[in-house]
């Protein structure tokens, strides 16, 4: 009974947060920019390559998400702090985990909706030629985990400031660092003893594995651990009530 009530409270908060996206034209602008930018960048080179493959789209996705994800999360805590509604929210009979999870899942579902709308891209490619469905499924699965990791990190960053612009810039920088830490050009200048660790910590490296259609449990566990870590850090920040 307690668990049902606990989950019901999260669902109510989740629904409120999700609807707040669509009560503003910003949500529709985000989705339009995501779909137009992704399709234009992909098809700009698709006919030159001349292959029925969406691999190049999934190469672009981490970079598109790099800007989209901090834009989604920048307001989640910063706006509540600035407006003062955070104090009212946290005086309600709610746990910090309930509030954090509701905000995270609302952002994740919003991002998932963008991915769902982009399904028209692989469908178009499949209509033009023989498309291998394995990398497509792996690419979307990897994109969902990568996007969730960006969102968890961005949500944590948003809890540290009252300014949405600062939350966006810091979230962008943090996500960028987490993405490229294992890139070849970064590893080339890093001490050899740290290279394996940096490669393992890279969000991009694990995404590339899944996007190739190789769904390994170690990549899934890494993403889930990354998400949990930053949600846990978010809860710790909220517990301190440092803005009061």
Secondary structure as UniProt FT lines:
FT   HELIX           2..22
FT   HELIX           25..49
FT   HELIX           55..83
FT   HELIX           85..89
FT   TURN            90..91
FT   HELIX           96..117
FT   HELIX           119..128
FT   HELIX           133..158
FT   TURN            159..160
FT   HELIX           164..180
FT   TURN            181..182
FT   HELIX           184..187
FT   TURN            188..189
FT   HELIX           192..201
FT   HELIX           203..211
FT   TURN            212..213
FT   HELIX           217..240
FT   TURN            241..243
//
